[in-house]
Amino acid sequence: MFKKIMLLSLLSISSMYLVTKANAGNSMVHHTSISVNDWEKSLNFYDQTFKELGYKRVMTFDFEQDGKKIYVAGYGDEGRPAFWICNEGNQDEQVGNARGVHFGFLAPSVEAIQNWYKKCLELGGKDNGKPGPRPEYHPGYYGAFIIDPDGWRIEACLHDYKK
C-alpha cells in the first residue's frame, strides 16, 4: 500500500523532480506527470502524437486503491519514461488548469514538429502557436504549441534549426 501511495505522490502535477545533468543525460528535468480527465482519449492522443516525435509509451499499469481503479502510462524512449499520465491526482487540483505550466518535448526535426502539430490538431488539440522558428527564444529555436484535449499546454521543439 505504501508503494501505491508513493506512486500517486510521484504522479501528481505538483511533483516535478529536477535532477542534475549527470543523472539525466542532456535534460535537467527527470520526469513529470499530469492527470487527465478522459483516460482512453488521452492515451490515444499521446500514443499517436508522441510517435511523431520518436517517443512511445514504454510503461502502462493499473491498480486499485481505496476501491478506485488507477491507470498510469509513461512515455519516453529507450524504455525510460519521462512523461506520465494518470487518471488520478490531487483532488483539489483542476486538470489542465495550472497557470504557467507548459511542457516542451524535444523533436528530431522540423518535419517531425510539423507532423506532430498536425496530428495533435486531428486528435482534438487546439492551436497555441503554429510551427515555426522562434529566434526571440534563441538562434536555432523552432517550435509548435498545442493545448491538449484536457487543456495542458504542450510544445514540440528543436534547438538547431537552420533555414
C-alpha atoms as a printed R data frame, in Angstrom:
    type eleno elety resid chain resno       x      y       z
1   ATOM     1    CA   MET     A     1   0.000  0.000   0.000
2   ATOM     2    CA   PHE     A     2   2.851  2.405   0.835
3   ATOM     3    CA   LYS     A     3   4.288  1.941  -2.681
4   ATOM     4    CA   LYS     A     4   0.941  2.814  -4.240
5   ATOM     5    CA   ILE     A     5   0.627  5.948  -2.124
6   ATOM     6    CA   MET     A     6   4.173  6.966  -3.042
7   ATOM     7    CA   LEU     A     7   3.410  6.347  -6.732
8   ATOM     8    CA   LEU     A     8   0.378  8.616  -6.596
9   ATOM     9    CA   SER     A     9   2.529 11.265  -4.947
10  ATOM    10    CA   LEU     A    10   5.023 10.955  -7.784
11  ATOM    11    CA   LEU     A    11   2.256 11.182 -10.352
12  ATOM    12    CA   SER     A    12   0.839 14.432  -9.027
13  ATOM    13    CA   ILE     A    13   1.416 17.534 -11.138
14  ATOM    14    CA   SER     A    14   2.844 19.155  -8.041
15  ATOM    15    CA   SER     A    15   5.588 16.502  -8.044
16  ATOM    16    CA   MET     A    16   8.104 17.615 -10.646
17  ATOM    17    CA   TYR     A    17  11.505 16.235  -9.802
18  ATOM    18    CA   LEU     A    18  14.576 18.066 -11.006
19  ATOM    19    CA   VAL     A    19  17.870 16.247 -11.284
20  ATOM    20    CA   THR     A    20  21.354 17.101 -12.413
21  ATOM    21    CA   LYS     A    21  22.651 16.591 -15.934
22  ATOM    22    CA   ALA     A    22  24.866 13.814 -14.639
23  ATOM    23    CA   ASN     A    23  21.802 11.799 -13.704
24  ATOM    24    CA   ALA     A    24  19.537 12.641 -16.624
25  ATOM    25    CA   GLY     A    25  21.713 12.909 -19.718
26  ATOM    26    CA   ASN     A    26  21.059 16.177 -21.543
27  ATOM    27    CA   SER     A    27  17.981 17.163 -19.588
28  ATOM    28    CA   MET     A    28  17.512 18.985 -16.330
29  ATOM    29    CA   VAL     A    29  14.034 17.521 -15.755
30  ATOM    30    CA   HIS     A    30  13.989 13.812 -14.985
31  ATOM    31    CA   HIS     A    31  10.238 13.286 -15.330
32  ATOM    32    CA   THR     A    32   6.918 14.958 -14.894
33  ATOM    33    CA   SER     A    33   3.298 13.877 -14.800
34  ATOM    34    CA   ILE     A    34  -0.195 15.136 -15.431
35  ATOM    35    CA   SER     A    35  -3.680 13.981 -14.552
36  ATOM    36    CA   VAL     A    36  -6.180 13.541 -17.367
37  ATOM    37    CA   ASN     A    37  -9.977 13.543 -17.440
38  ATOM    38    CA   ASP     A    38 -10.635 11.022 -20.220
39  ATOM    39    CA   TRP     A    39  -8.134  8.156 -19.871
40  ATOM    40    CA   GLU     A    40  -8.777  6.460 -23.225
41  ATOM    41    CA   LYS     A    41  -8.850  9.703 -25.223
42  ATOM    42    CA   SER     A    42  -5.644 10.939 -23.586
43  ATOM    43    CA   LEU     A    43  -3.910  7.589 -24.058
44  ATOM    44    CA   ASN     A    44  -4.775  7.666 -27.766
45  ATOM    45    CA   PHE     A    45  -3.750 11.338 -28.078
46  ATOM    46    CA   TYR     A    46  -0.315 10.847 -26.533
47  ATOM    47    CA   ASP     A    47   0.293  7.428 -28.162
48  ATOM    48    CA   GLN     A    48  -0.233  8.921 -31.612
49  ATOM    49    CA   THR     A    49   1.321 12.353 -31.157
50  ATOM    50    CA   PHE     A    50   4.472 11.179 -29.376
51  ATOM    51    CA   LYS     A    51   5.059  8.694 -32.190
52  ATOM    52    CA   GLU     A    52   5.624 11.696 -34.483
53  ATOM    53    CA   LEU     A    53   8.485 12.832 -32.211
54  ATOM    54    CA   GLY     A    54  10.084  9.399 -31.881
55  ATOM    55    CA   TYR     A    55   8.723  8.659 -28.402
56  ATOM    56    CA   LYS     A    56   6.401  5.882 -27.338
57  ATOM    57    CA   ARG     A    57   4.524  4.510 -24.388
58  ATOM    58    CA   VAL     A    58   7.109  2.476 -22.518
59  ATOM    59    CA   MET     A    59   5.081  1.558 -19.465
60  ATOM    60    CA   THR     A    60   1.404  1.031 -18.644
61  ATOM    61    CA   PHE     A    61  -0.122 -0.358 -15.496
62  ATOM    62    CA   ASP     A    62  -3.159 -0.114 -13.296
63  ATOM    63    CA   PHE     A    63  -4.058 -0.940  -9.740
64  ATOM    64    CA   GLU     A    64  -6.877 -0.460  -7.302
65  ATOM    65    CA   GLN     A    65  -6.656  1.940  -4.397
66  ATOM    66    CA   ASP     A    66  -9.446  2.711  -1.955
67  ATOM    67    CA   GLY     A    67 -11.910  0.964  -4.269
68  ATOM    68    CA   LYS     A    68 -10.915  3.061  -7.278
69  ATOM    69    CA   LYS     A    69  -9.104  1.892 -10.427
70  ATOM    70    CA   ILE     A    70  -5.932  3.899 -11.096
71  ATOM    71    CA   TYR     A    71  -4.485  3.913 -14.637
72  ATOM    72    CA   VAL     A    72  -0.932  5.049 -15.368
73  ATOM    73    CA   ALA     A    73   1.125  5.337 -18.578
74  ATOM    74    CA   GLY     A    74   4.699  6.523 -19.031
75  ATOM    75    CA   TYR     A    75   6.167  7.868 -22.286
76  ATOM    76    CA   GLY     A    76   9.769  8.224 -23.359
77  ATOM    77    CA   ASP     A    77  12.477  6.448 -25.284
78  ATOM    78    CA   GLU     A    78  14.933  3.644 -24.642
79  ATOM    79    CA   GLY     A    79  12.490  2.138 -22.145
80  ATOM    80    CA   ARG     A    80  12.727  5.119 -19.769
81  ATOM    81    CA   PRO     A    81   9.512  7.056 -19.143
82  ATOM    82    CA   ALA     A    82   9.912 10.799 -18.696
83  ATOM    83    CA   PHE     A    83   6.306 11.981 -19.132
84  ATOM    84    CA   TRP     A    84   3.478 10.287 -17.251
85  ATOM    85    CA   ILE     A    85  -0.288 10.485 -17.484
86  ATOM    86    CA   CYS     A    86  -2.688  9.215 -14.850
87  ATOM    87    CA   ASN     A    87  -6.447  9.250 -14.399
88  ATOM    88    CA   GLU     A    88  -5.985 10.401 -10.787
89  ATOM    89    CA   GLY     A    89  -4.159 13.133  -8.932
90  ATOM    90    CA   ASN     A    90  -4.670 15.562  -6.110
91  ATOM    91    CA   GLN     A    91  -8.423 16.018  -5.948
92  ATOM    92    CA   ASP     A    92  -8.118 19.710  -5.109
93  ATOM    93    CA   GLU     A    93  -6.300 20.455  -8.385
94  ATOM    94    CA   GLN     A    94  -8.062 21.095 -11.671
95  ATOM    95    CA   VAL     A    95  -6.880 19.073 -14.639
96  ATOM    96    CA   GLY     A    96  -5.327 21.225 -17.373
97  ATOM    97    CA   ASN     A    97  -5.732 24.455 -15.457
98  ATOM    98    CA   ALA     A    98  -2.384 25.329 -13.905
99  ATOM    99    CA   ARG     A    99  -1.200 28.857 -14.588
100 ATOM   100    CA   GLY     A   100   2.139 28.928 -16.377
101 ATOM   101    CA   VAL     A   101   2.512 25.152 -16.743
102 ATOM   102    CA   HIS     A   102   3.827 24.193 -20.160
103 ATOM   103    CA   PHE     A   103   5.620 21.023 -21.286
104 ATOM   104    CA   GLY     A   104   8.187 21.149 -24.099
105 ATOM   105    CA   PHE     A   105   9.242 17.942 -25.860
106 ATOM   106    CA   LEU     A   106  12.415 17.696 -27.922
107 ATOM   107    CA   ALA     A   107  11.888 16.775 -31.561
108 ATOM   108    CA   PRO     A   108  14.359 15.265 -34.029
109 ATOM   109    CA   SER     A   109  13.485 17.547 -36.963
110 ATOM   110    CA   VAL     A   110  11.314 20.329 -38.353
111 ATOM   111    CA   GLU     A   111   9.308 17.705 -40.243
112 ATOM   112    CA   ALA     A   112   8.627 15.811 -37.003
113 ATOM   113    CA   ILE     A   113   7.374 19.016 -35.358
114 ATOM   114    CA   GLN     A   114   5.077 19.767 -38.286
115 ATOM   115    CA   ASN     A   115   3.725 16.195 -38.289
116 ATOM   116    CA   TRP     A   116   3.256 16.304 -34.504
117 ATOM   117    CA   TYR     A   117   1.353 19.592 -34.759
118 ATOM   118    CA   LYS     A   118  -0.980 18.245 -37.476
119 ATOM   119    CA   LYS     A   119  -1.594 15.006 -35.561
120 ATOM   120    CA   CYS     A   120  -2.380 16.956 -32.368
121 ATOM   121    CA   LEU     A   121  -4.979 19.042 -34.214
122 ATOM   122    CA   GLU     A   122  -6.501 15.895 -35.788
123 ATOM   123    CA   LEU     A   123  -6.898 14.348 -32.333
124 ATOM   124    CA   GLY     A   124  -8.594 17.301 -30.649
125 ATOM   125    CA   GLY     A   125  -5.670 19.517 -29.672
126 ATOM   126    CA   LYS     A   126  -6.019 23.280 -30.153
127 ATOM   127    CA   ASP     A   127  -3.508 25.567 -31.844
128 ATOM   128    CA   ASN     A   128  -1.468 27.628 -29.413
129 ATOM   129    CA   GLY     A   129   1.307 28.634 -31.851
130 ATOM   130    CA   LYS     A   130   1.897 27.302 -35.370
131 ATOM   131    CA   PRO     A   131   5.187 25.566 -36.235
132 ATOM   132    CA   GLY     A   132   7.977 27.988 -36.988
133 ATOM   133    CA   PRO     A   133  11.297 29.479 -35.962
134 ATOM   134    CA   ARG     A   134  11.346 31.396 -32.689
135 ATOM   135    CA   PRO     A   135  14.549 33.477 -32.909
136 ATOM   136    CA   GLU     A   136  13.383 35.540 -29.934
137 ATOM   137    CA   TYR     A   137  13.978 32.417 -27.786
138 ATOM   138    CA   HIS     A   138  17.453 31.825 -29.223
139 ATOM   139    CA   PRO     A   139  19.053 31.336 -32.646
140 ATOM   140    CA   GLY     A   140  18.142 27.908 -33.998
141 ATOM   141    CA   TYR     A   141  14.932 27.513 -31.964
142 ATOM   142    CA   TYR     A   142  11.971 26.017 -33.835
143 ATOM   143    CA   GLY     A   143   8.734 25.018 -32.141
144 ATOM   144    CA   ALA     A   144   4.996 24.457 -32.291
145 ATOM   145    CA   PHE     A   145   2.494 24.872 -29.476
146 ATOM   146    CA   ILE     A   146  -0.714 22.959 -28.714
147 ATOM   147    CA   ILE     A   147  -3.316 22.834 -25.975
148 ATOM   148    CA   ASP     A   148  -4.131 19.148 -25.449
149 ATOM   149    CA   PRO     A   149  -7.732 17.881 -25.060
150 ATOM   150    CA   ASP     A   150  -7.520 18.367 -21.270
151 ATOM   151    CA   GLY     A   151  -6.190 21.919 -21.515
152 ATOM   152    CA   TRP     A   152  -2.493 21.205 -20.847
153 ATOM   153    CA   ARG     A   153  -0.101 23.389 -22.850
154 ATOM   154    CA   ILE     A   154   2.447 21.303 -24.749
155 ATOM   155    CA   GLU     A   155   5.164 22.060 -27.273
156 ATOM   156    CA   ALA     A   156   7.475 20.246 -29.678
157 ATOM   157    CA   CYS     A   157  10.789 21.989 -30.294
158 ATOM   158    CA   LEU     A   158  14.337 21.704 -31.513
159 ATOM   159    CA   HIS     A   159  17.380 23.859 -30.895
160 ATOM   160    CA   ASP     A   160  19.430 23.549 -34.088
161 ATOM   161    CA   TYR     A   161  17.106 24.865 -36.795
162 ATOM   162    CA   LYS     A   162  18.772 26.220 -39.914
163 ATOM   163    CA   LYS     A   163  16.892 27.674 -42.891
